[in-house]
Amino acid sequence: MNDINKALSLLLSKLEDWGEHLILMLPNLFVALILLIVTFYVARVIRDGLDKVIVRFSHSPALNNLISTLIYLALLMVGFFFVLSVLQLDKVVVSILAGVGIIGLALGFAFQDIAANFISGVIIAVQKPFGVGDMIETNDYFGIIERVTLRTIDIRKPTGELVKLPNKMVFENPVTNFSVNGIRRIDLDVGVSYGEDLERVQQIVIEALQDVKNRVKTRDIEAMYDAFGDSSINFKARFWVTYSRQVDYVSAKSDAIIKIKKAFDQNDIMIPFPIRTLDFGIKGGEKLNEHLESLQAQLKNGRGLGEN
């Protein structure tokens, strides 16, 4: 019975101490509550203001959202630490900071790839080497960019497939941006017979390509010979076209082939077929007609033997 009374008296004493401490802390609690409300309000106002300002300097929605969110969380963290200081919980602040550091270190090791993709996405968003709608080639993938996030880049291939490439792969490997200049050069391989007048062929090709689809008129058309082939003299017809989609390039190249073929037909210029030599197993010095006559005689003799 005495033990129970002692326990009750101890409990009442503790409750009384806590009550007195609570009464003494009431002003601090009131100030802390006001400070917490003000922190949320100010952080929200600043975030909304930053959203309007950042848009003027950056056109990446993902990056803009990241910056405003980080600033918003930082303001909330500062206000939270002030609240703990008002409540005289400084030791708790130190413990929280230590815990955050340990947790951050553990998460850094656990999510290295995610962190690398995130950081790569931030750098890409800042440098802006390409944007939505650009035609690029990277990591053996070719297509138009549909979406850029802080984790992946979505590429739509010309055949319709959607590829989601991690930002780390794009950041660490070469990227060819075909849309950055708005124009692209077409190199078309052509061959003509060895008997043709090469200078005349050059002039005919240049005239034929004057009205190719999407051709950039300010750039010269070039027809440059580059090789003696097995059955033809080969040259490259080079010209520039406006480029925003892959169909611009493909249609212009197709149109150029049609115009060159028509020009060659009109001017009796021959595009030679490859020459092939057939080996009948004839020994050197023996004529083909004599060899055929010998084979025919053998066949006749064999037929006669079969009849007897």
NULUMMI-152326 format. One line per 8 residues: number of its first residue (from 0); for each residue x, y, z of C-alpha. Coordinates in steps of 0.02 Angstrom, whole numbers, padded with zeros to 5 digits, always signed. Example, Ala and Ser with C-alpha at 12.3 -4.5 7.8 and 13.67 -1.06 7.14 Angstrom:
2
0> +00615,-00225,+00390 | +00684,-00053,+00357;
REM end
This chain:
308
0> +00000,+00000,+00000 | +00142,+00118,+00046 | +00226,+00081,-00122 | +00069,+00127,-00215 | +00053,+00290,-00118 | +00234,+00332,-00154 | +00209,+00297,-00340 | +00053,+00403,-00347;
8> +00136,+00547,-00256 | +00285,+00537,-00375 | +00170,+00538,-00525 | +00072,+00685,-00458 | +00234,+00777,-00425 | +00292,+00748,-00603 | +00125,+00803,-00674 | +00130,+00958,-00567;
16> +00305,+00999,-00629 | +00252,+00972,-00808 | +00099,+01081,-00783 | +00203,+01221,-00709 | +00327,+01205,-00852 | +00185,+01206,-00978 | +00113,+01363,-00902 | +00283,+01446,-00910;
24> +00303,+01390,-01092 | +00130,+01451,-01148 | +00198,+01617,-01214 | +00334,+01523,-01307 | +00207,+01401,-01379 | +00099,+01545,-01437 | +00248,+01632,-01518 | +00305,+01468,-01598;
32> +00132,+01436,-01671 | +00124,+01613,-01743 | +00300,+01592,-01813 | +00254,+01426,-01894 | +00100,+01500,-01978 | +00200,+01651,-02039 | +00335,+01534,-02107 | +00211,+01436,-02212;
40> +00130,+01595,-02276 | +00294,+01683,-02320 | +00366,+01526,-02402 | +00211,+01508,-02511 | +00212,+01692,-02561 | +00397,+01684,-02606 | +00372,+01523,-02706 | +00229,+01598,-02806;
48> +00332,+01754,-02840 | +00481,+01651,-02895 | +00373,+01549,-03014 | +00331,+01710,-03107 | +00511,+01773,-03109 | +00600,+01611,-03154 | +00493,+01588,-03309 | +00575,+01742,-03384;
56> +00748,+01664,-03371 | +00714,+01478,-03396 | +00595,+01390,-03515 | +00612,+01220,-03433 | +00456,+01181,-03328 | +00547,+01039,-03238 | +00693,+01150,-03188 | +00578,+01294,-03137;
64> +00476,+01178,-03026 | +00634,+01106,-02949 | +00706,+01277,-02904 | +00544,+01343,-02829 | +00516,+01181,-02730 | +00693,+01181,-02659 | +00678,+01363,-02605 | +00507,+01329,-02528;
72> +00574,+01181,-02428 | +00727,+01279,-02374 | +00618,+01420,-02306 | +00509,+01295,-02213 | +00663,+01214,-02138 | +00731,+01381,-02077 | +00564,+01426,-01999 | +00552,+01255,-01917;
80> +00723,+01276,-01837 | +00670,+01446,-01770 | +00515,+01368,-01695 | +00619,+01236,-01606 | +00736,+01371,-01540 | +00588,+01470,-01470 | +00530,+01311,-01383 | +00706,+01291,-01310;
88> +00735,+01129,-01404 | +00907,+01170,-01471 | +00971,+00995,-01434 | +00832,+00925,-01542 | +00891,+01037,-01685 | +01067,+00965,-01672 | +00999,+00787,-01668 | +00890,+00819,-01820;
96> +01035,+00891,-01920 | +01144,+00741,-01875 | +01005,+00621,-01923 | +00976,+00710,-02087 | +01161,+00697,-02129 | +01167,+00510,-02094 | +01006,+00477,-02189 | +01067,+00581,-02336;
104> +01231,+00484,-02343 | +01140,+00318,-02340 | +01017,+00371,-02475 | +01161,+00435,-02581 | +01240,+00262,-02586 | +01074,+00173,-02610 | +01013,+00282,-02754 | +01172,+00325,-02848;
112> +01096,+00299,-03021 | +00940,+00399,-02979 | +01047,+00540,-02910 | +01159,+00536,-03064 | +01007,+00546,-03180 | +00935,+00688,-03077 | +01097,+00789,-03078 | +01119,+00755,-03265;
120> +00941,+00815,-03294 | +00975,+00977,-03201 | +01133,+01010,-03303 | +01041,+00971,-03466 | +00899,+01087,-03416 | +01024,+01227,-03380 | +01133,+01204,-03535 | +00985,+01166,-03652;
128> +01082,+01074,-03790 | +00913,+01023,-03863 | +00728,+01046,-03832 | +00559,+00969,-03862 | +00530,+00947,-04049 | +00715,+00930,-04096 | +00773,+00782,-04201 | +00924,+00702,-04116;
136> +01029,+00545,-04121 | +01112,+00475,-03965 | +01156,+00303,-03896 | +01107,+00227,-04065 | +00932,+00300,-04052 | +00865,+00422,-04181 | +00704,+00519,-04164 | +00612,+00675,-04109;
144> +00610,+00732,-03927 | +00435,+00726,-03853 | +00473,+00763,-03670 | +00620,+00814,-03560 | +00610,+00779,-03373 | +00737,+00779,-03233 | +00750,+00589,-03246 | +00726,+00538,-03429;
152> +00717,+00604,-03607 | +00575,+00533,-03713 | +00622,+00505,-03896 | +00493,+00457,-04028 | +00577,+00357,-04167 | +00524,+00385,-04349 | +00445,+00212,-04347 | +00334,+00260,-04199;
160> +00418,+00178,-04050 | +00443,+00283,-03892 | +00613,+00270,-03807 | +00641,+00333,-03630 | +00827,+00367,-03610 | +00899,+00401,-03436 | +00976,+00574,-03426 | +01143,+00500,-03371;
168> +01161,+00405,-03537 | +01121,+00559,-03639 | +01236,+00671,-03536 | +01386,+00553,-03545 | +01373,+00510,-03731 | +01383,+00610,-03894 | +01220,+00689,-03954 | +01189,+00744,-04134;
176> +01056,+00879,-04147 | +00991,+00887,-04326 | +00868,+01028,-04291 | +00982,+01155,-04210 | +01023,+01249,-04372 | +00858,+01222,-04463 | +00950,+01160,-04619 | +01035,+00998,-04669;
184> +01146,+00943,-04813 | +01102,+00794,-04923 | +01245,+00693,-04998 | +01179,+00588,-05143 | +01290,+00453,-05220 | +01277,+00439,-05411 | +01375,+00346,-05544 | +01395,+00376,-05732;
192> +01474,+00279,-05873 | +01660,+00297,-05911 | +01613,+00357,-06085 | +01520,+00513,-06028 | +01582,+00693,-06032 | +01606,+00722,-05845 | +01597,+00911,-05851 | +01434,+00901,-05950;
200> +01364,+00779,-05821 | +01409,+00901,-05683 | +01315,+01043,-05767 | +01162,+00936,-05801 | +01152,+00877,-05620 | +01168,+01053,-05551 | +01030,+01116,-05666 | +00918,+00967,-05623;
208> +00930,+01000,-05436 | +00886,+01185,-05442 | +00703,+01156,-05397 | +00718,+01012,-05273 | +00591,+01017,-05130 | +00641,+01124,-04980 | +00810,+01170,-05057 | +00901,+01317,-04977;
216> +00926,+01436,-05124 | +01070,+01530,-05041 | +01180,+01373,-05039 | +01266,+01312,-05198 | +01235,+01140,-05272 | +01393,+01036,-05287 | +01432,+00885,-05397 | +01602,+00817,-05349;
224> +01683,+00660,-05422 | +01764,+00553,-05290 | +01801,+00377,-05354 | +01833,+00264,-05504 | +01708,+00123,-05476 | +01706,-00053,-05549 | +01583,-00004,-05686 | +01559,+00185,-05664;
232> +01638,+00348,-05613 | +01557,+00396,-05448 | +01516,+00570,-05384 | +01417,+00651,-05244 | +01279,+00776,-05276 | +01271,+00889,-05123 | +01140,+01019,-05081 | +01057,+01095,-04927;
240> +00873,+01085,-04876 | +00770,+01163,-04737 | +00747,+01039,-04596 | +00623,+01027,-04455 | +00561,+00849,-04476 | +00639,+00691,-04547 | +00512,+00690,-04688 | +00590,+00852,-04752;
248> +00755,+00762,-04778 | +00682,+00601,-04850 | +00563,+00687,-04972 | +00699,+00805,-05036 | +00818,+00659,-05065 | +00684,+00561,-05157 | +00642,+00712,-05265 | +00826,+00735,-05308;
256> +00842,+00554,-05367 | +00689,+00574,-05478 | +00753,+00737,-05556 | +00929,+00668,-05589 | +00858,+00510,-05671 | +00743,+00613,-05784 | +00885,+00731,-05832 | +00998,+00584,-05874;
264> +00862,+00503,-05982 | +00831,+00666,-06076 | +01016,+00690,-06112 | +01058,+00507,-06150 | +01174,+00491,-06002 | +01195,+00311,-05948 | +01198,+00249,-05770 | +01291,+00083,-05796;
272> +01242,-00080,-05718 | +01375,-00175,-05619 | +01480,-00290,-05730 | +01491,-00472,-05679 | +01605,-00607,-05752 | +01534,-00784,-05762 | +01660,-00926,-05742 | +01612,-01085,-05838;
280> +01767,-01179,-05786 | +01846,-01166,-05961 | +02033,-01189,-05967 | +02141,-01047,-06030 | +02154,-01033,-06220 | +01998,-01136,-06257 | +01859,-01043,-06348 | +01684,-01045,-06275;
288> +01597,-01097,-06440 | +01715,-01244,-06465 | +01685,-01299,-06287 | +01495,-01292,-06314 | +01507,-01392,-06477 | +01608,-01525,-06386 | +01475,-01536,-06250 | +01336,-01551,-06379;
296> +01427,-01694,-06467 | +01451,-01786,-06303 | +01265,-01769,-06266 | +01216,-01837,-06437 | +01333,-01986,-06420 | +01264,-02023,-06249 | +01085,-02018,-06314 | +01130,-02136,-06455;
304> +01211,-02261,-06336 | +01056,-02259,-06229 | +00943,-02300,-06377 | +01050,-02453,-06428;
REM end
